Amino acid sequence: MKKLVLPVIIVSQFCCTSLWFAGNGVMEDLIDNFNMNASALGHLTSAVQFGFITGTLSFAILTIADRFPPSRVFFFSALLGALFNLGAIWEGNSLASILGLRFLTGFFLAGIYPVGMKIAADYFEKGLGISLGYLVGALVLGTAFPHLLNGISLELSWRSVLITTSILALFGGILMWTLVPNGPFRKAGIAIDLSAFFKVFSDKTFRAAAFGYFGHMWELYAFWAFVPVMLGSFQKLNPEANFNIPVLSFAIIGIGGLACVLGGYLSRFFGTKRTAFMALLLSGICCLVSPLLIDQNSATLFVFFL
C-alpha cells in the first residue's frame, strides 16, 4: 500500500493545483467577457496569492491538519476550492466578485499544497527531500496545466477550462480521501498554540529558510503570471515569432516540474542548503537579466531563456 501512496499524492496534487492559475490561463477571455481593464491581471493574480497566504496562516494557527485527518482536510479544501473556481463562470460576475472568488480559491489551496506536503511527511520520514521534489513538481505541472488546456484546443471555451480544472480538483480530492489514510509518522491532536508562530521564528535556521522561500515566491509567481504577457509583448515587437502562447506558457512553466524532481535528487548529494542556495541564486540572476532579452529579436533565444 505504501508504494502507491506517493503516486496517489502526486496525482492528487497535480489535479488540485490546476486551480491555482486557472484564472490566468483564461485571463484574456475573463477581461473581454467582463469588460475589465488590463490591470485586472495583477489584481486577480494577487487575489489568489493573498488568499493562499491568509489560508496558510489560518490553517497553521488553528493546527487544522494536526487536529483533523489530513486527507479529509485535503478533500474538503479541494471541494471548496473547485466550487469557488467554478463560480467565475457566472455571467453576473464583476471584477469585485471574481476577485473574491479567486481569493477564496487561493484560501483553500492552503489545504491542498501544504497539507499534501504534510501527508507525504507523515509517510516518508526518510528520503523526504526526493518525495517533496516529486510533489512540488506535480504542483508546478498542475499550475501550468490550464494554459495547456487553453492552447491545445481552439474549440475549448474559457468556461470549459474552468469547469475542467474544477472537476480535476474534485477528482484529486476524492483520490486522496479514499486511498491515503493517516500515515505512520503522523503526530495528531496538537492543541492551538498562538505563541507557536514566534517560537518557530526564534529558530535561526527556520527563519532563514522561511525568508528565502518568501522571497522566492515573489519572483516565482510574478514570473508565472507574466509568462503569457512577456510572450505576447515579444510577439508584438517581432510579429514573425507567431507563438502559440498558451502552449508555450505551459512548457515554460511546466519544465520547472522536472527541475523540482532533479533538485530533490541533488539535495541528497549536495545537501538541501547548498542546493536551495544555488537555485535561488540562479533564479535571481535570471530575473535581473530577463528585461534585457525582450529587446533582442531572436525568438529561439527568448523562449529558451524563459
Residue, then its C-alpha position, 0 to 999 in steps of 0.5 A: m500500500k505504501k508504494l502507491v501512496l506517493p503516486v496517489i499524492i502526486v496525482s492528487q496534487f497535480c489535479c488540485t493545483s490546476l486551480w491555482f492559475a486557472g484564472n490566468g490561463v483564461m485571463e484574456d477571455l475573463i477581461d473581454n467577457f467582463n469588460m475589465n481593464a488590463s490591470a485586472l491581471g495583477h489584481l486577480t493574480s494577487a487575489v489568489q496569492f493573498g488568499f493562499i497566504t491568509g489560508t496558510l496562516s489560518f490553517a497553521i494557527l488553528t493546527i487544522a491538519d494536526r487536529f483533523p485527518p489530513s486527507r479529509v482536510f485535503f478533500f474538503s479544501a479541494l471541494l471548496g476550492a473547485l466550487f469557488n473556481l467554478g463560480a467565475i463562470w457566472e455571467g453576473n460576475s464583476l471584477a469585485s466578485i471574481l476577485g473574491l472568488r479567486f481569493l477564496t480559491g487561493f484560501f483553500l489551496a492552503g489545504i491542498y499544497p501544504v497539507g499534501m506536503k504534510i501527508a507525504a511527511d507523515y509517510f516518508e520520514k526518510g528520503l523526504g527531500i526526493s518525495l517533496g521534489y516529486l510533489v512540488g513538481a506535480l504542483v508546478l505541472g498542475t499550475a501550468f496545466p490550464h494554459l495547456l488546456n487553453g492552447i491545445s484546443l481552439e474549440l475549448s471555451w474559457r468556461s470549459v477550462l474552468i469547469t475542467t480544472s474544477i472537476l480535476a480538483l474534485f477528482g484529486g480530492i476524492l483520490m486522496w480521501t479514499l486511498v491515503p489514510n493517516g500515515p505512520f509518522r503522523k503526530a495528531g491532536i496538537a492543541i492551538d498554540l498562538s505563541a507557536f508562530f514566534k517560537v518557530f521564528s526564534d529558530k535561526t535556521f527556520r527563519a532563514a529558510a522561511f525568508g528565502y522561500f518568501g522571497h522566492m515566491w515573489e519572483l516565482y509567481a510574478f514570473w508565472a503570471f507574466v509568462p503569457v504577457m512577456l510572450g505576447s509583448f515579444q510577439k508584438l515587437n517581432p510579429e514573425a515569432n507567431f507563438n502559440i502562447p498558451v502552449l508555450s506558457f505551459a512548457i515554460i512553466g511546466i519544465g520547472g516540474l522536472a527541475c523540482v524532481l532533479g533538485g530533490y535528487l541533488s539535495r541528497f548529494f549536495g545537501t538541501k542548503r547548498t542546493a536551495f542556495m544555488a537555485l535561488l541564486l540562479s533564479g535571481i540572476c535570471c530575473l535581473v537579466s530577463p528585461l534585457l532579452i525582450d529587446q533582442n529579436s531572436a525568438t529561439l533565444f527568448v523562449f529558451f531563456l524563459 
